Amino acid sequence: MAIKMPKHLTWTASPLKDNGYKTGLVGKFHMGSPYTPQHGFDVWVPDEHGHTTDFSDMHYVENGEVHHYDGHATDFWTDKAIEFVNIARLHWLK
């Protein structure tokens, strides 16, 4: 069950984003809906349920859109995290 974070609290991503960092969330997230933008994150890719329910044949949300993945969840989360790091790195090389 997701817990809603009080709006008056600051997430770690917000000050980083405010200072020019590219911010991303990949994996478990229990603080709100996976379908809406996540508290200062430029990119968010959580499990559809906020946590892993299956390690294969899973559904995930990428920036608000639901997708299906046939492979193993660990491979998926690792690949998505590496993809984000590569995108964020390119942001700093400009």
N, C-alpha and C positions, 0 to 999 in steps of 0.2 A: 504494500500500500504506500502510495506516495504521500509525502508530507509537504505542505506548502510552506515555503520559506517566507517569513515576514518581510514585507517590502522595504522596511526601514534598515534592514541589514545589508551590508555590502558583500558581494561575492568576490572571491579572489580574482576572477576573470575580469571584472569591471575595471579596476584600476590598471590592470595590465593592458587591456584594450585602450583605455584612455591615454596610455603612454606609448601607443604605436605598435603594440604587440598584436599578432594574429592569435586569436584564442579558439581553442577547440575542445570539445567534450566527446570522448569515444568510450563507450562501455556502459557500465551500470550507472543508473541515476535514479535516486529515490526522492527527489525534491521537486515535484511538479509533474505536469503532463509531458510526455515525450513528443507530443505533436505540436507544441508551441515553442517559439524561440526561448533559449535557456540562458537567462541571467548573465548577459555580457559575453556570451560565446558567439563567435562569428559562424562557427560550424558546430552542429551537434548531431551525434550518431549514437543514440542509446538503443537498447533493446526495446521492443514494442511494449513490454510489460515493466520496464525499469530495471529488470534483473533477468538473468538467464533462466529460462524455463526448459529449454532443450539445447543440447550441444550440437545438433545437426538439424537440418530442415527447419530453419528459424526465420522469424520475421523481425525486422529492425526498422527504425525510423531514421531517415537522413534528411535533416532540415525540414521536418514536417511531413515528409512523404513516406509511406510504408512500402518496404521492399521485401523480397524473399531471397534467402541464401540457402543453397543446398549443402554446402560443405560444413566443416567443423567450425564451431563458434570461436574457438581459440585462434584458428587461422584467420578467420574473418576480422576479429577485433585487432589482431596484430597488424594485418594488412591495412586496415583503416587508420590505425594510429601512425603507421609509417607514411601512408599517403598524406595525412595531415601535416606531419613534420616536414615532409618534402615541400609541400605548398607553403607552409609558414617560412621555411628557409629561403625560398625564392622571393618572398615578400621582403626579406632583409637584404637580399643581394641587389635590389633595384638601385 
